[in-house]
Amino acid sequence: MKKSFRTPVKARISEINKLKASLEKKLKSGEYYDAFELLDDFSKRTRDTRSRIACYRLLIFMKATFGAERDRFVQHVKMAAKSGHIPTMKMVERLLHWYEDDDDTRGWERLYSILSCEKDPDYDNQLENLDVTDIINALDEPDSNFYNAREAKKLALKYGLKAPKTLHHDESTFCDEDIPNILEEAQELVLKNDLKAAEALCVEYEKVNPIDGAFTLSQFYHSLRDFNRLVKYVKKGVNFGLVPHMYVMSALYRNGLGGLKQSTELANAWFWLATKCDDEDYTGFHTAYDIEMLPLYRWRGLWQYNNGEEMKCN
């Protein structure tokens, strides 16, 4: 999937206030289709991103997301997501699953997880209980719910984030295939719940291959939800030019994990740097794992509960 977002567009305040007055009147009198046409025309004329959010919320409220209105519903959802509206990105993932069976579904799901905060309310549940106020309020959706690449670039400059000279997008450029037995043995030890021995093997592997070792240990600690040690190895990976770790840094700052102070600014700056450093196929993005989901490769499924307690490595 392509992550070069359009900059969110906001119509003039005078135009939005005029729209609100007309929209509220129609919604309160039950003229829902007329209200939708009003919003639809406004979004086409002004390219206002927030009016697109109001459009698809209204269609959900009207239970008109299939049949004749399906194409317009899908269009407004996709346009809002591509303009950087983070909650809508979860909607796109659902749409691709329901309507198109697109291979891009997993990409939108991961994108939402990296750009959203674990503490954010469940947007899907909010959409199931919409009222006319929620539709009108969409026209005032806060800037914090958008990823704005133009602003994120400024933040990257502000915080002095720069692309390393050498970049690694996936394991093909740093994995040492001559020493696979160490990691296989470590995996077997994890499955036996001997985490300390598994950790020791990973640390030994890092001495042989520092880049792949940092990547491996970051996944190991992520699997155990040990965010303090995860941050240590993600930072190492960033210094080695690991693009996947730049995306992970974005998620860590957005959620304030591993001793990092929560910062939307730094989260957006790191995400911008990651997209700048990624290749045209966004290999680094697809190699990355995020805070909510399990790691994708060697340690898939190793974060588990043992006797009702989360596994920890003390």
C-alpha positions in Angstrom: 0.0 0.0 0.0 1.1 3.6 -0.6 1.4 5.9 2.4 1.9 9.2 0.7 -1.1 10.9 2.3 -3.0 13.9 0.9 -2.8 16.9 3.2 -6.1 17.2 5.1 -8.2 20.0 3.6 -10.3 22.3 5.8 -12.9 24.7 4.3 -13.3 28.3 5.5 -14.9 28.7 8.9 -17.7 30.8 7.4 -18.5 28.1 4.9 -18.5 25.4 7.6 -20.7 27.4 10.0 -23.2 27.9 7.2 -23.2 24.2 6.4 -23.7 23.3 10.0 -26.8 25.5 10.3 -28.4 23.9 7.2 -27.3 20.4 8.1 -28.6 20.6 11.7 -32.0 21.8 10.4 -32.3 19.0 7.9 -31.2 16.3 10.4 -33.5 17.4 13.1 -36.4 17.4 10.7 -35.6 13.9 9.5 -34.5 14.9 6.0 -31.6 12.6 6.0 -31.1 12.1 2.3 -31.3 15.8 1.7 -28.7 16.2 4.5 -26.4 13.7 2.8 -26.7 15.4 -0.6 -25.9 18.7 1.1 -22.7 17.2 2.7 -21.8 15.3 -0.5 -22.0 18.4 -2.7 -20.0 20.4 -0.1 -17.2 17.8 0.0 -16.9 17.8 -3.8 -16.9 21.6 -4.0 -14.5 22.4 -1.2 -12.6 19.1 -0.9 -13.1 19.5 2.8 -11.9 16.3 4.6 -14.1 16.6 7.6 -17.3 16.8 5.5 -16.3 13.4 4.1 -16.2 12.0 7.6 -19.7 13.5 8.2 -20.9 11.9 4.9 -20.0 8.4 5.8 -21.2 8.8 9.4 -24.5 9.9 8.1 -24.8 6.9 5.7 -24.0 4.6 8.7 -26.6 6.4 10.7 -29.1 5.9 7.9 -28.0 2.2 7.5 -27.3 3.0 3.8 -23.8 1.6 3.3 -24.9 -1.1 0.8 -26.9 -1.1 -2.4 -27.2 2.2 -4.3 -25.2 4.2 -1.7 -22.4 1.7 -1.4 -20.0 3.4 -3.9 -20.4 6.8 -2.3 -19.9 5.3 1.1 -16.7 3.6 0.1 -15.4 6.7 -1.7 -15.9 9.0 1.3 -14.3 6.5 3.7 -11.2 5.9 1.5 -10.8 9.7 0.8 -10.9 10.5 4.5 -8.3 7.8 5.3 -6.0 8.8 2.5 -6.2 12.4 3.8 -4.7 11.1 7.0 -7.8 10.7 9.3 -6.4 8.0 11.6 -9.7 6.5 13.0 -11.0 6.1 9.4 -8.0 3.9 8.5 -9.6 1.2 10.6 -12.8 1.6 8.5 -10.8 1.2 5.3 -9.4 -2.1 6.6 -13.0 -3.3 7.2 -14.1 -2.1 3.8 -11.4 -3.9 1.9 -12.3 -7.0 3.8 -16.1 -6.7 3.2 -16.2 -5.4 -0.3 -13.0 -6.0 -2.2 -11.0 -8.8 -0.6 -8.0 -6.7 -1.3 -4.5 -7.8 -0.4 -4.0 -4.3 1.1 -6.2 -5.1 4.1 -3.3 -6.1 6.4 -1.4 -2.9 5.5 -4.2 -0.6 6.5 -4.7 -2.6 9.7 -1.0 -2.2 10.6 -1.0 1.5 9.5 -3.9 2.2 11.9 -2.2 0.4 14.8 1.0 2.3 14.3 -0.6 5.7 14.0 -3.3 5.2 16.7 -2.9 5.0 20.5 -3.9 1.9 22.5 -5.8 4.2 24.9 -7.9 5.7 22.1 -11.6 4.8 22.3 -12.9 2.0 20.0 -14.0 3.9 16.9 -16.0 0.9 15.5 -18.1 0.8 18.6 -18.7 4.6 18.4 -20.0 4.3 14.9 -22.6 1.7 16.0 -24.2 4.3 18.3 -24.2 7.4 16.2 -26.7 10.2 16.5 -27.2 13.5 14.6 -24.8 15.3 17.0 -22.0 12.9 16.0 -22.5 13.7 12.3 -22.4 17.5 12.9 -19.4 17.2 15.2 -17.4 15.5 12.5 -17.1 18.9 10.9 -15.0 19.9 13.9 -12.9 16.8 14.1 -9.7 17.7 15.9 -6.3 18.0 14.1 -4.9 15.4 16.6 -7.0 12.7 14.8 -5.1 13.3 11.5 -1.6 12.5 10.3 -0.4 15.4 8.3 2.8 14.6 6.4 3.6 18.2 5.7 3.5 19.1 9.4 5.3 15.9 10.3 8.2 16.8 8.1 8.5 20.1 10.0 8.5 18.2 13.3 11.3 15.9 12.0 13.4 18.9 11.3 12.5 20.4 14.7 13.7 17.3 16.5 16.8 16.9 14.3 15.8 13.4 12.9 17.9 12.5 9.9 18.1 9.5 7.6 21.1 7.2 8.4 23.6 6.8 5.5 23.0 3.0 5.4 19.4 1.7 5.4 18.0 -1.8 5.9 14.4 -2.5 4.9 14.1 -6.2 5.8 16.0 -9.1 7.1 17.4 -10.0 3.6 20.1 -7.3 4.1 21.3 -8.2 7.6 20.2 -11.7 8.5 23.2 -14.1 9.0 21.9 -17.3 7.5 25.1 -19.2 8.5 24.1 -19.2 12.2 20.4 -20.2 12.2 20.8 -22.9 14.8 21.3 -20.4 17.6 17.8 -18.8 17.0 16.1 -22.1 16.4 17.5 -23.3 19.7 16.3 -20.1 21.4 12.8 -20.6 20.0 12.7 -24.1 21.4 13.7 -22.8 24.8 11.0 -20.2 24.7 8.4 -22.9 24.0 9.7 -24.8 27.0 9.3 -21.6 29.0 13.1 -21.3 29.7 13.2 -17.6 28.8 16.4 -16.9 30.6 18.3 -19.4 28.5 16.6 -18.2 25.3 17.5 -14.6 26.1 21.2 -15.6 26.7 21.4 -17.2 23.3 19.9 -14.1 21.6 22.5 -11.9 23.4 25.3 -14.2 22.2 23.9 -14.0 18.7 24.0 -10.2 18.9 27.7 -10.3 19.5 28.1 -12.2 16.2 25.7 -10.1 14.2 24.9 -6.8 16.0 22.3 -5.6 13.4 20.3 -8.9 13.2 20.9 -9.4 16.9 19.3 -6.0 17.8 16.3 -6.9 15.5 16.0 -10.3 17.1 16.1 -9.0 20.6 13.6 -6.3 19.9 11.2 -8.9 18.7 12.0 -11.2 21.7 11.2 -8.4 24.2 8.2 -7.3 22.3 6.8 -10.8 22.5 7.1 -10.6 26.2 5.7 -7.0 26.4 8.9 -5.9 28.0 8.9 -2.4 26.6 11.8 -1.0 28.5 14.2 -3.5 27.0 12.4 -3.3 23.7 13.1 0.4 23.5 16.8 -0.3 24.1 17.1 -2.5 21.0 14.8 -0.5 18.8 17.1 2.5 19.4 20.1 0.3 18.5 18.3 -0.8 15.3 17.5 2.8 14.4 21.2 3.7 14.7 22.0 0.8 12.3 19.5 2.2 9.8 16.7 -0.3 10.4 13.6 1.2 8.8 11.2 -1.1 10.5 12.5 0.2 13.8 11.7 3.8 12.8 8.0 2.8 12.5 8.2 1.1 15.9 9.7 4.2 17.4 6.7 6.1 16.1 4.3 3.7 17.9 6.3 3.7 21.1 6.3 7.5 21.3 2.6 7.6 20.5 1.8 5.3 23.3 4.5 6.5 25.8 5.9 3.0 26.4 9.3 1.8 27.6 10.1 4.9 29.6 9.5 7.2 26.6 7.4 10.3 27.3 4.3 10.1 25.2 4.5 12.6 22.3 2.3 12.9 19.3 4.9 15.2 17.8 7.7 12.8 18.0 5.5 9.9 16.9 4.5 11.8 13.7 8.1 12.9 13.1 9.4 9.3 13.4 6.7 8.0 11.1 7.5 10.7 8.5 11.2 9.7 8.7 10.3 6.0 8.3 8.3 6.7 5.2 11.0 8.9 3.7 13.6 6.1 4.3 11.4 3.3 3.1 11.7 1.9 -0.4 9.0 2.2 -3.1 7.4 -1.1 -2.1 7.4 0.0 1.6 9.3 -3.1 2.6 10.3 -1.6 5.9 6.7 -0.9 6.7 5.6 -4.4 6.0 8.6 -5.8 8.0 7.6 -3.7 11.0 5.5 -4.9 13.8 3.4 -2.7 16.0 2.5 -2.3 19.6 -0.9 -4.0 19.5 -0.1 -7.0 17.3 2.4 -9.8 17.7 5.7 -9.8 16.0 5.5 -11.1 12.4 8.3 -13.5 12.0 10.5 -15.5 14.3 8.7 -14.9 17.5 5.1 -15.1 16.2 2.8 -16.4 18.9 5.5 -16.5 21.6 3.8 -13.8 23.6 1.4 -16.0 25.5 0.0 -16.7 28.9 1.4 -19.5 31.0 -0.8 -20.8 33.9 -2.9 -17.6 33.6 0.1 -15.3 33.9 1.8 -13.3 31.2 5.3 -14.6 30.4 8.1 -12.4 31.7 11.8 -12.6 31.5 13.3 -11.6 34.8 
